[in-house]
Amino acid sequence: MQRDYAFGGTAAHPAAAVAATADAVLINRIALGDRRAMQVLFARHNVRVYRFLARIVGDRSAAEDLVSDVFLDVWRKAGQFEGRSQVSTWLLAIAHYKALTHLRQRTMDYLDDDTAKGLEDPADDPSEHVAKKDLGTQLRRCLTQLSLAHREVIDLVYYHEKSTDEVARILDVPEATVRTRMFYARKRLASLLKANGIEHASA
């Protein structure tokens, strides 16, 4: 269960006018010190940021802490947002940087097989887990066996529905690198799924 983050305490009941505001406008208001706008942005995006972080770092508790770090950065640096990408892309770019920093501090850049086998997908609640336990469990297990670089692109493209250009911005790599990583990630994932008896479930 996720913690009550610094900006999450009153985000459940923001004013309707603010709740309907576009993300870019919220960022502008945050840059001016508008805490309500910060609460709305947090409520709108904290779950997707948490899920991305949890899949990358493989640690729910660490992901919760990193979510707080991400939104603290947003609060402090909203004035630096230039609007050249979607706000969600900017948030995931910050989250990606935080995740890599965390992994470097742990002196690891991928999950070992023994740890991977014991992980649950933090994106699923119990009812979703029951509904998808067969294919879903095998898919998650296969995903955790991908390298960090490949796991990131799969997560951003399929879970967050980001374009190649957006993924390149988030990961701070050329688009060609994203396409190459996606090609090999899909190939590796298809191979892992086939080894688990799923012949036609390619990424």
PyMOL commands that set and color helices and strands:
alter all, ss='L'
color gray80, all
select helices_A, chain A and resi 16-19+23-31+35-57+60-80+87-105+113-117+126-131+133-143+148-159+164-171+175-195
alter helices_A, ss='H'
color red, helices_A
deselect
rebuild
show_as cartoon
